[in-house]
Amino acid sequence: MDQLPMTPRGYKMLEEKLKNLKSVERPKIIKEIEFALSLGDLSENFEYHSAKDRQGMIEAQIQDCEARIALAQIIDPAKMKNDGKVRFSATVTFADEDSGEEFCYQIVGEDEADIKNGLISVASPIAKALIGKEEGDEVKIKTPSGIKTVEISKVEYIAQ
């Protein structure tokens, strides 16, 4: 598998999630299983079966986080060359040519994407269309409502 690009903020979020799963969620579910075992008859013990299912989900999340951390390629926007070209970790300002509406998004890893906070996944159609372009370029972006033409007005690499 290829490396997974992420910002330092995204890497830290992933580490915190893993720490929480291992130090809070895992011990909590172990206690729930122990309690359910104390209730006796496992064949009809809903609490036990439910806790075991949740334990499986937690262990899968732990494995996923560990794998993502192992594949992490941390890209710090503060260390990127600001030559007006859109790359991973860039904060891009662009305007819809039809409506004039302006948008500003930072291109981040999949785990840290949050469109409401201006963070779009590198795998999103918007990011895919913008990467490799430069300030002043017109870009066609495929959206659910059709193809939109936007013009890139600013590309920045901002320290987090």
N, C-alpha and C positions, 0 to 999 in steps of 0.2 A: 504494500500500500504506500502511496505517496505521503509526503509530509503534509501536515495540516497547518496552514498559515493562521496565526492569531496574534493579536496585539498583546503587550505585557498585561493589560487590564483583563483580557480574555483568559490568558494563562492563569492569572491570579484567581479569577472567578472559578475556573475549573479545579484548581488546587483546593480552594475553600470548599467547593462542593464535595470533593473526594474526602477531605478531612471530616466534614459533617457526616457523610455516609458511614465512614469507619468509626468515628468516635461518638456519634450520637445515635444515628439510626440503627446501626448494626447491634449495639448493646441493648437498645430499646426492644428490638424485635426478639432478641434472645430471651429477654425477661418475659415477654409475652408468650413465647413458646413454652418456657418453663412453667408459667402459670397455667397455660392450657393443658400441659401434661399432667399437672396436679389434679385436674378435674376428672381424670380417669378415662375410661373407654374411648379410645382414639377413633374407632370406626364411625361414631356419630358425634364427634367433637368438632363442632363448627369453628370454635375459637382456634383450635390447633391447626386445622386445615387452612384457615384464613391467614393465620400468622406464618405458616410455612410458605404460602403463596407470596406473601409480602417479602419474606426473607429471600426468596428466589429473585424477586424484582430488585431488591436492594443489592444483592450480590451481582446481578447483571449490570446495574448502574455503576457499581464499583469497577467492574472489569472494563466497562466502556470508558469511564473516566481515566483509568490507568492506561488504556490503549491510546486514547487521545493525547494524554500527556507525553507518552513515549514518542508519538509522531509529531509533536508540536514543533513548529518552526516559528519562533517568536520574532516578529517584525515590529520594531519600535519606530513609530512615525517621526519621532524627534531626530532620528538618525538617517532619515530618508533625504535624498537629494531633492530639493524643491525646484524642479526645472519646468513646472507647469504641466507635466505629464501625469496622467492618472495611473496609479499603481495601488496595490494592496495598502491599506491604512491611510489612504488619502481622504481628506475631507473635500468634497466636490460641491460647488455651488453651480446650479444650472437653471435655466428658465425654459418653460414650455413656450415654443414659438407661437402657438395658436392663442393661448390664454394669457401669456405673459407671466403666469404664476411661477414664482421662484422656489426652488427646493435646495436643501443643503443636507447631504448625507456623508457619513464616514463609512468607508468600505472596511468591514471587519470579518472575522471568522464566523462560522456558522453558529457556534455556541454563544456568541455575544450579541448577535443581531437583535435589534429592538427598534423597529421602524418608528414607533412613537417617540423615541429618544434620538432619532436621526442616525441610527446605526443599521446599515444594510449588509446582508450576507454577501460575501464574495461570490457565492453561487447563485445569487439572485439575477433575474434578467436585466435589471437596471445596472448592477455592477458589471456584469458581463459586457454590456453594451458600452460602458464608460471606460473600462480598463484599456489602456494603450492610447487613449485619445488625449488631446491637449487643450489648454485654454483657448477659447475662440472656435473650437471645432463644433460643427453641427453633428448631432448623433441621433440616430433613429432607435427608439426603444420600444420593444414589443410589450404592450400592456393588455390587460383584460378588455379594455374598451377600444383596442386597436393600436396602430403604430403611432407613436408620438415623436415629433421632432423637437429636440431640445438643443440649446446652445450652452456650452460650458463657459461660465464667466470667471470661475476661480478654482484653483487647485491648491490646497494647503496640506502641509504635514505638521500637525499640531501635537506637541507633547501631551501626554495624558497625566 
